[in-house]
Amino acid sequence: MSRAKPEPVQVIKTRRDAMLRHLVEGVPYISFMGIQFDRRGDELTAILPFKDDLIGNPLLPALHGGATAAFLEVAAIIELSWTTLWEGMETGQIDVTAPDAPFPRLPKTIDFTVDYLRSGLPRDAYARARVNRSGRRYASVHVEAWQDNRARLFAQATGHFLMPDPEA
């Protein structure tokens, strides 16, 4: 019994990058905020490049709490979508390069709780989300955000999401 020849690594990377780009570009608010994503295998890191518009308290100066919360929520939704779509993308069942490829339905936020641990400084911020539970109807995601030192979080959040109907 012979195994199927594995796909070339560049084909796999291209497919993964196209899926991530499709997800991110499909939500205009992500580009409005300037949020980017760095992909390493199946792991995503959200990046919020610093810009003066993100400052909420110019006396400190500190990142606005709303910008921080939005950044964490976007990181959670994209990670949850990425995790949900991963298997279909890897097997080739989902092909976003097809001309008629529909935009995947995203999870809807049920609730989102942010813990502000310290002031966000006027510099780039990073976040990683971890899916704690994902079922057919409901998912729970935890997100951590840092700036210069991954061990020194400036915010964290937990969100609960209604999963899109896979039949729709």
Secondary structure, DSSP 8 states (H G I E B T S, - for coil): --------HHHHHHHHHHHHHHHHHT-HHHHHHT-EEEEETTEEEEEE---GGGEEETTTTEE-HHHHHHHHHHHHHHHHHHHHHHHHHHHTS--TTSTT-------EEEEEEEEE-S---SS-EEEEEEEEEE-SSEEEEEEEEESS-TTSEEEEEEEEEE---TT-
